[in-house]
Amino acid sequence: MQCVLLEPFLVGRIAVKRGLAKTKRAKHMKGAHASALCDASDIPIRLVDRPGKYPVNSSQLDDVRKWGQDVAARNIAYFEASNGSPMLKELYQELEWLITDSTAERVECSPRLKVATSGDDGFSASSTTRSAILRQSIPELQQLWMRRIIDRVPLQYLTNTAHWRDMEFTVNTSVLIPRPETELLIDFACEWLRELESNTENHTMNYNLLSGPWLDLGTGSGILAIALAKELQRKCADASSVYAVDVSVAALELARDNARRNGVQDSIKTLHGSWFNPIKKDVRFTGILTNPPYIPTDLLESLQPEVCSHEPWLALDGGGGDGSAHLVTICRDVKNFLLPGGLFAVETHGLEQARLVQHLLNSTEAFRDVHLKADYSGIVRYVTARKVNDPGVMDGAC
């Protein structure tokens, strides 16, 4: 089976793509040990939130940049050995982001000098900087960069910050680094809401759906729940609540902190447990979004070092065989927690799993409009479906 997990360095920093030694612990992160690692960390202080302490001049910044580029260039063969790893230019961009996040204040040159000294390689920011205040000392900054290049720690874990859609999230090794393709789950929900709002054939059912709660299964850092809550706030005066479920206590702590940072803490209810287990049996949702673990266990150690050595296996491991164990569990129960006409959208490993999910949903006879959808690269990895209406309820479009 081809592995189509999206790698951490592909995560955009707003609109720009980010680039990402397998550690010995990677081979031992299964089962209870992986869970323990996921639940061990407190909420970190992001690099960009730390105070500036260390004054430096432009020459020192240039020296750090040249040193960092040299370290990357001398070790690029190590990256090239892994399929899909960042190229040298992408590592240089990561270095710039690390320096930017480490910089609390800059004193710029005059505009005339900026023009005279600006380069065309895209990596000469300090040539326009006369001095700066850093949040870390130069040796500490160099140590972070060595961890990135030698230990292959994703930059997002080094800075404890991930950029996704138009938001920033705090991350650590208890949660996956958000991938840009997961944004499509929010796009599917927004498209469905627009269709619902424009339909006037069944006012009662549409009102119930527009006012009902939503569910993010396996919330991790909270990206889906938070993005959904913000979209609902923009679309509805009386915004619906969003439930966020995760089996990891540490992940839920991060999700709550990220909700607060993004101003939607009052709209999100976090629940600890596995999939639908912590949800009351009489609760019904307008929509359910999920990006569950779906990588086959046997493939985990073949993933890039950034993934297999540093991201939580608890959030990656889909089980033996084709890695669909969690998908099967979710598809078995999802019909019991949706309102009539409600939306279900799920991300999978690729076409094989997506077809399995489509079959499982169709076999329940509880869903209609069960569609496979592709990501930005053309890989079919999503399934969307709408629950059929209960007997006796008019089947209005939604």
N, C-alpha and C positions, 0 to 999 in steps of 0.2 A: 504493500500500500504506500502510495506517495504521501510524504508528510507535507501538509500545506499550512502548518501553523505559521502565523504571521510573526516575524521576528521583532524584538523590542526596538532595534535601531530604526525600523520603518515608521515608528510613531512620530507624527508631525509635531514640530514645535510651532503651534498655530498653523502656518501654511507651509513650513519647510520640513523636509524629512531629516530625521536624526539617524546617525549611525549607531551599533552596539560593539590561568591554565586550568582547563577543567579541574576543579578541586576534587580532592579525594572523597569528600563527603557526598558528592553527587550520586555515587553508586549505592549509597546507604540511606537515601532520603525517602524511602517508601513507607507506606503504612503509618504506624503510630509516630515514628520519628519525624516524618514530614509534617504531621499534624502538630507535633510539639514545636517544631520550628516556626510554623505559621502562627502559633498562639503565644509566642514568647516575647514579642517586641512591643514596647510602648510607642505612642505616637511620637515620631521624630520631629525635631525642629528643622525645617527646611533651610537649605543653605541660603536662599534669598531672604530669609527672615532673621538671619543672624546679624548682629551689629558689626559695623566696620571698626577695625582695630589697628590695621597695619598699613601705614603710609608707604607708598612706593612711587617711584618716578617712571617715566615712559621707557627709559632704558632698561629698567628691571622687568617691566612688562614684556618688552620685546625679547629679552633674554629668556623669559619663561616660555613665551610662544615658540621661539626657535628651538628651545630644548624639547618642548612637548612635541613639536612636529618631527624632530629628529628621532625621538623615542618611537613615535608611530611609524615612521618610515623604516626604521631598523627592524621592526617587528611585524611589518605588513604581511610577510609570508605566512605567519601564524594565523592571520585572519583569512588569507586567501585559501587556506587549507579547508575551511568550512564553507560549504555552499551557502550563498545568500548573505555572507558577512559583509560589513561595510567596506567600501573602497577607501583609499588613502584620503581622498578629498573629503569624504564623509567623516572620517576621523578628525581631520583638521577642523571641520565645522563643529564637531562635538567639543573639541578643545576650546573653540571660541565661546560656545555656550557655557562651558565650565568657567572660563575666565569672566564672562559676563555675570553669571550668577554669584561669583565670588567677589564682585566689585560693588561696594556700597556707594561710593561716590567717585566721580571723575571731574577733573578740571581740564577742559578742552583747550586746544590751540585756537588761535584766531581763524576766522573763516578763510582768509587768504592763505595761511599756512596749511590749513586742511586740504585746500585744492592742490597746493604744491607738493604735499607729501602723500596724498592718497594713492593707493596702489590699485591694480586691476585684478588681483587674485582673490578678492573677497575675504582675505584673512589678514588684514593689516590695520585692524581697528585701533591698536594702541599708537599708531603713527600720528594720530590726531589727538592723543591724550597726553597732556603735560604731566599730570600726576594723578594718583588715585588712592582711595582708601579701600583696602581689601578686608573681607570678612575672615579670611584665613591667612596665615603667614605663607610666604612663598614655599618653604619646605612642606607645609601641610597641603598646599595646592599641588605640588609635585607628587606627593604621596598619593593623592586621589587619582591623578592621571596615571600613575604606575598601576594602581589597582584596576583602572579601566583597560589598560593595554596588556598587562601581564596576567592579571587574574580574570580578565574579561567580565568584570562587574558592569552591568548596564549603567549608563550615565544617570538614568532616572533614579536608581538606587543610591548613587553617590551624592546626588543633590537632593534626594527625597522629594522630587517634583516631577510630575508628568503633565504634559499639555495634551488636551483632548477636546475636540470641537473648539469652542471659544473659551474654554475654562482651564483652570489649573487645579491639579489634585495632588495631595500628599500621598506618597507611596513608600513602602518599604518591602522587605522580602516576605511579608505575610500576605501580599496580594500580587496578582499579575500586573505587569505594566500594560496600561490600556493600549489597544491597537486601533488604528484609524478605521479599519473595516467594521469594527463593532458599532461605529456611528450609524451604520445603515439600519440597525435595529430601531434606532430613534427615528430615522427617516421613514421607515415603514409605518411606525406608529403615527407620525405626523400626517402622512398621506391618508391613512385610514381615518383619522380625526377630521380631515378636510372633507372626505367623502361623507362622513356621518353628518357633519354640519350642513352640507349642501342638500341632503336628502330630506324631503318633507312628507314622505308617504306614511311614515309610522312615527308620529311625534312622541308618543308615550315611550316606545322602546328606545328611540334615539335619546330622549331626555334621561332615561335611566342609565344608558351607556355613558353619556357625557358627564353625568354626575357621579358615576361609580368610581371605586378605588382601582389602582393599578398595582401590579406585582412585578418585582425584579427578583428572580430566583438565582441565587448564587451571586450576590451583589458585589463581592470583593471590595474594592475601594469606593464603591457606590456610584460609579460613573453613569450607569443606565438609569438608576433611580433618580439621581440628581438632575441629569439632563432632561428626563421625562417630567420631573416636577417643575423645572423652569419652563418647559414648553407648555405645560398645562396652565401655569400662571399667566403666560402670555395670551393663551386662548380663552381662558375661562375666568370670569370675575370671581367665582367661588371655586377655586382650584381644588381638584380632587386630591385625596391622600395617596401616597405611594408607599407600599410595603416593600421592605428590602430584607431578604432572608439570606443568611449564610451560616455554614456550620462552623466557621472560624470566629472565635471571640475577638481576636486581634483585628481581623478584617472588618468586623462590625464597628469596632472602635474607630478605625480609620474612616469608615463610611460616615459615621456620625460627625466626625471632625470635618470631613470634606463637605458635608451638607451644611454645616455651620459656616464654613468659609465661603460657600457659594450662596448663602442667604436663603436656603430652603429647609432649614432644620425643622420648622414647624409643619412641613408638608410630608415628612418622611417618618415612617414607623419601622424601626429595625427589629427583627425577630431572629433569635438564635435557634438553629436546628437544621435538619437535612431536608431540603426541598419543601414539600407541602406539610411536613410533620408539625411545625409550630403554628400552623394556621387553623383557626377554628373552622369546623366543618360546615358552618352555615354562612361563611363569608364567600361572596361571589365578586369577581373582578371584571372590570371593563376590558382590560388587556393584561396579558402576561408576557413578559420579555425574559429571555434567558440566554446566557452564553456559558453553558456548563463545561466541565472537563470532558474532552473528547479525544485526547491523544491515546492511541493504544499503548499499553504499558511497555511492550517490547520496543517501541520506537523512542521512548523518552531519552535514553542515553545516547541516541544518535542525533539529538537536536543540538543546535549551536551551544557552545559553552555558556553564553549569556542566559540561555533558557534552562538547560539541564542542570547547571551548577548553581544557579542563583534564584530562579523563580520557583515558587512553591509547587511541589509536585501534587499537593492536595488539590490545587486548582487546575492541574494539567491532566492528571491520570484518569483516562476514561475507562480503565479496566482492561482485561485481557481480550484476546481476539481482535475485533475491529474497533474496540474502544467505545462502544455504544451503550455501555451499561447504564450510565446516568440518563442518557437520552431515552432509553426504554422506560425507565422508572417515571420520568417526567411525562412522557406521552401516555402512559397508562392512567395517570391521575389527573391530567390537566383538564379534561372535560368536566370534572366535578367541581371546578373552582372558577369557571367562566360564566358570566351572564349570557343569556341568549343574544346571539349576534356578536359576542365578544371576540377580540383579536388574540391570537397566539402567534408569536414570532420567536424563532430559535436559530442560533448559529451552530453550525456543525463543522466537522473536520473536512468535508468535501462532498463530492457527488454521491459516493457510496452511502455515506451516513444520511445525507439529505433524502435520498430515495427511500431509505429505511424509515425515516421519520414520516415521510409522506404516506408510506404504506401503513404504518401504525395508526396514524390519524384517520386515514380513510376507513380502516378496518373497524374503528369504533362506531362509524356511522353517525358521529356526533359533530362532524365538521364538514364545511363546504369551502369552496374556493381554496383548496390546498395547493399552494404554488411553490415551486422551487425558484430561487433567485440567486444571482451571481454577485460576487464582490467586485471591487474596482479592477481586479486583474482578470476578471472573467471566470473565476473559479466558482462553481455552484456550491454554496455552503449554507444558504439560509432556506428556511421553510416558513411560510406564513399561512395561516388558516383562520377561518371564522367559524365560531360555534353555530350550529343550526339553532333555530328558535325552538322553544319548548312546544309541545303539541297544543294546538289551539291558539297560538300566537301568530299573527300575520307575518310573513317572511318579507320584511322590508329591506331594501338595500342598505348597506352600511359600510 
